[in-house]
Amino acid sequence: MNMKTQKIKEGEIVKIDPTVTGENEWIEGVVIDVENNPFRGVVISIKDKIGRIFWAEKNNFLPA
């Protein structure tokens, strides 16, 4: 399922694109914030299992 058509809520588990994180694989994390940014659109923030926080536009995420 494409994240563009899915409504994301805090507490959900998603995966973030490696181009955002600099890692080799998609990283799974819990959504901690969903912001409707007037310049970038929907911006999602996640926290991974080791406590790192990543954020990006909605199109950089996949459902876990």
GROMACS elastic network, one bead per residue, 0.5 to 0.9 nm:
[ bonds ]
;  ai    aj funct       b0    kb
    1     4     6  0.87545   500
    1     5     6  0.80669   500
    1     6     6  0.77489   500
    1    62     6  0.76382   500
    1    63     6  0.72100   500
    2     5     6  0.60378   500
    2     6     6  0.67764   500
    2    59     6  0.82162   500
    2    61     6  0.85956   500
    2    62     6  0.67941   500
    2    63     6  0.79308   500
    3     7     6  0.74624   500
    3     8     6  0.78413   500
    3    58     6  0.66486   500
    3    59     6  0.62941   500
    3    60     6  0.83508   500
    3    61     6  0.64482   500
    3    62     6  0.58914   500
    3    63     6  0.70251   500
    4     7     6  0.79773   500
    4    58     6  0.67550   500
    4    59     6  0.61360   500
    8    12     6  0.72151   500
    8    31     6  0.81066   500
    8    34     6  0.73572   500
    8    44     6  0.83125   500
    8    58     6  0.86733   500
    9    12     6  0.59656   500
    9    31     6  0.69857   500
    9    32     6  0.85121   500
    9    33     6  0.79491   500
    9    34     6  0.69435   500
   10    13     6  0.87133   500
   10    30     6  0.75304   500
   10    32     6  0.52640   500
   10    33     6  0.58445   500
   10    34     6  0.68277   500
   10    46     6  0.89236   500
   11    30     6  0.56332   500
   11    31     6  0.51696   500
   11    32     6  0.63342   500
   11    33     6  0.86563   500
   12    29     6  0.83067   500
   12    30     6  0.55827   500
   12    31     6  0.54549   500
   12    32     6  0.84199   500
   12    63     6  0.86558   500
   12    64     6  0.87960   500
   13    28     6  0.68009   500
   13    29     6  0.55183   500
   13    31     6  0.62197   500
   13    46     6  0.84841   500
   13    63     6  0.69233   500
   13    64     6  0.58205   500
   14    27     6  0.82738   500
   14    28     6  0.56219   500
   14    29     6  0.56854   500
   14    30     6  0.64256   500
   14    31     6  0.70604   500
   14    46     6  0.80427   500
   14    61     6  0.64886   500
   14    62     6  0.57250   500
   15    26     6  0.58008   500
   15    27     6  0.52550   500
   15    29     6  0.62516   500
   15    30     6  0.87113   500
   15    46     6  0.88831   500
   15    60     6  0.84579   500
   15    61     6  0.54722   500
   15    62     6  0.51207   500
   15    63     6  0.61008   500
   15    64     6  0.55698   500
   16    19     6  0.85821   500
   16    20     6  0.72346   500
   16    21     6  0.75189   500
   16    25     6  0.89291   500
   16    26     6  0.55092   500
   16    27     6  0.54421   500
   16    28     6  0.65277   500
   16    29     6  0.77902   500
   16    46     6  0.83928   500
   16    54     6  0.81596   500
   16    55     6  0.86059   500
   16    56     6  0.83531   500
   16    60     6  0.58954   500
   16    62     6  0.65609   500
   16    63     6  0.89812   500
   17    20     6  0.56603   500
   17    21     6  0.68818   500
   17    22     6  0.87803   500
   17    23     6  0.87326   500
   17    25     6  0.76865   500
   17    26     6  0.52988   500
   17    27     6  0.72307   500
   17    60     6  0.53476   500
   17    61     6  0.60897   500
   17    62     6  0.79426   500
   18    21     6  0.50117   500
   18    22     6  0.54946   500
   18    23     6  0.51651   500
   18    24     6  0.59447   500
   18    25     6  0.55793   500
   18    26     6  0.52215   500
   18    27     6  0.72067   500
   18    60     6  0.88646   500
   19    22     6  0.55111   500
   19    23     6  0.73591   500
   19    24     6  0.84522   500
   19    26     6  0.88925   500
   19    60     6  0.85812   500
   20    23     6  0.81549   500
   20    54     6  0.79158   500
   20    55     6  0.81247   500
   20    56     6  0.72330   500
   20    60     6  0.76107   500
   21    24     6  0.85956   500
   21    25     6  0.89611   500
   21    26     6  0.83611   500
   21    27     6  0.79348   500
   21    54     6  0.70748   500
   22    25     6  0.87739   500
   23    26     6  0.74557   500
   23    27     6  0.79531   500
   26    61     6  0.89961   500
   26    62     6  0.89928   500
   27    48     6  0.72045   500
   28    46     6  0.84995   500
   28    47     6  0.84235   500
   28    48     6  0.61181   500
   28    49     6  0.78134   500
   28    64     6  0.68135   500
   29    32     6  0.89567   500
   29    46     6  0.54793   500
   29    47     6  0.51482   500
   29    49     6  0.65463   500
   29    53     6  0.86491   500
   29    54     6  0.88768   500
   29    64     6  0.85711   500
   30    45     6  0.83934   500
   30    46     6  0.51974   500
   30    47     6  0.54055   500
   30    48     6  0.64570   500
   30    49     6  0.83354   500
   31    34     6  0.74974   500
   31    44     6  0.69415   500
   31    45     6  0.58397   500
   31    47     6  0.66483   500
   32    44     6  0.78149   500
   32    45     6  0.56526   500
   32    46     6  0.52733   500
   32    47     6  0.66453   500
   32    53     6  0.89004   500
   33    43     6  0.81823   500
   33    44     6  0.58589   500
   33    45     6  0.50684   500
   33    46     6  0.70517   500
   33    55     6  0.89067   500
   34    42     6  0.69006   500
   34    43     6  0.58989   500
   34    45     6  0.64892   500
   35    41     6  0.80799   500
   35    42     6  0.56390   500
   35    43     6  0.51297   500
   35    44     6  0.63961   500
   35    45     6  0.83784   500
   36    39     6  0.88316   500
   36    40     6  0.80140   500
   36    41     6  0.56225   500
   36    43     6  0.63029   500
   36    44     6  0.88699   500
   37    40     6  0.53792   500
   37    42     6  0.58373   500
   37    43     6  0.64931   500
   38    41     6  0.58407   500
   38    42     6  0.84005   500
   40    43     6  0.70219   500
   40    57     6  0.67869   500
   41    57     6  0.68322   500
   41    58     6  0.78627   500
   42    56     6  0.85021   500
   42    57     6  0.57876   500
   42    58     6  0.56124   500
   42    59     6  0.87781   500
   43    55     6  0.67780   500
   43    56     6  0.54264   500
   43    58     6  0.56457   500
   44    54     6  0.83093   500
   44    55     6  0.54478   500
   44    56     6  0.56861   500
   44    57     6  0.61629   500
   44    58     6  0.60294   500
   44    61     6  0.84505   500
   45    53     6  0.68449   500
   45    54     6  0.56304   500
   45    56     6  0.67716   500
   45    57     6  0.89291   500
   46    52     6  0.81866   500
   46    53     6  0.55700   500
   46    54     6  0.54219   500
   46    55     6  0.62740   500
   47    50     6  0.79849   500
   47    51     6  0.57481   500
   47    52     6  0.55031   500
   47    54     6  0.65267   500
   47    55     6  0.89291   500
   48    51     6  0.53515   500
   48    52     6  0.54655   500
   48    53     6  0.65579   500
   48    54     6  0.81156   500
   49    52     6  0.75424   500
   56    59     6  0.81006   500
   56    60     6  0.64172   500
   56    61     6  0.81845   500
   57    60     6  0.58895   500
   57    61     6  0.79288   500
   58    61     6  0.58468   500
   58    62     6  0.87567   500
   59    62     6  0.79668   500
